């Protein structure tokens, strides 16, 4: 199940430690970021081993509008990740 902006904002405001990744490109991340670790969509296949310890933990991914993060979610799920959530509306919705 994907995550709504309101839930993410509440959890970030509470200081919760999240497995939170921004799947946009580096230049987009430099323009604006909301505290997620940069992991461009195209780099995810190369990082599967590094991410493997998170297979059964919640992972939240976001991009600009939700399209790339949904692709990341589908890819990760197809590789055995069980709790991947995409930010609905992406950073655009978060910053509104």
C-alpha positions in Angstrom: 0.0 0.0 0.0 1.4 3.4 -1.0 1.9 6.2 1.5 0.0 9.5 1.6 1.8 12.8 2.0 0.1 13.4 5.3 1.3 10.1 6.8 4.9 10.7 5.6 4.9 14.3 7.0 3.7 13.1 10.4 6.3 10.3 10.5 9.1 12.7 9.5 7.9 15.3 12.0 8.0 12.7 14.7 11.6 12.0 13.9 11.0 8.4 12.9 13.9 6.7 11.2 12.7 5.6 7.8 14.2 3.7 4.9 13.4 6.6 2.6 14.8 6.9 -1.0 14.5 9.6 -3.7 14.6 7.9 -7.1 15.0 11.1 -9.1 18.2 12.2 -10.9 21.0 13.9 -9.0 20.3 17.3 -10.6 16.6 17.1 -9.4 17.8 16.1 -5.9 20.1 19.1 -5.8 17.2 21.5 -6.7 15.0 20.2 -3.8 15.0 17.2 -1.4 12.9 16.2 1.6 15.5 14.2 3.5 15.5 11.0 1.5 18.7 9.3 0.4 19.3 9.7 -3.3 19.0 6.5 -5.3 18.2 7.2 -8.9 15.8 4.8 -10.5 18.4 3.6 -13.0 20.9 2.7 -10.2 18.5 0.5 -8.3 19.5 -2.8 -10.1 23.1 -2.2 -9.2 22.2 -1.6 -5.5 20.1 -4.7 -4.9 22.8 -6.4 -2.9 23.3 -3.3 -0.7 19.5 -3.1 -0.2 19.0 -6.8 0.5 19.1 -6.3 4.3 15.8 -4.2 3.8 13.9 -7.0 2.0 11.4 -7.4 4.8 11.4 -3.8 6.1 9.3 -0.9 5.0 10.9 1.1 2.2 9.5 4.4 1.1 10.4 5.7 -2.4 9.5 9.0 -4.0 10.1 11.0 -7.2 8.7 14.1 -8.7 5.1 12.9 -9.3 5.0 9.2 -8.4 5.6 7.6 -11.7 9.3 6.7 -11.2 8.8 5.7 -7.6 6.0 3.4 -8.7 8.4 1.8 -11.2 11.0 1.4 -8.4 8.3 -0.2 -6.2 7.4 -2.7 -8.9 11.0 -3.5 -9.6 11.9 -4.0 -5.9 8.8 -6.1 -5.3 9.7 -8.3 -8.2 13.0 -8.9 -6.5 11.6 -10.0 -3.2 11.1 -6.8 -1.3 7.9 -7.1 0.7 7.0 -3.7 2.1 7.7 -1.0 -0.6 5.6 2.1 -0.5 5.5 4.9 -3.1 4.7 8.4 -2.1 1.4 9.3 -3.7 1.9 12.5 -5.8 5.6 12.6 -5.2 7.6 15.5 -4.0 5.3 17.9 -6.0 2.4 16.9 -3.6 4.7 16.9 -0.6 5.8 20.5 -1.2 2.3 21.9 -1.9 
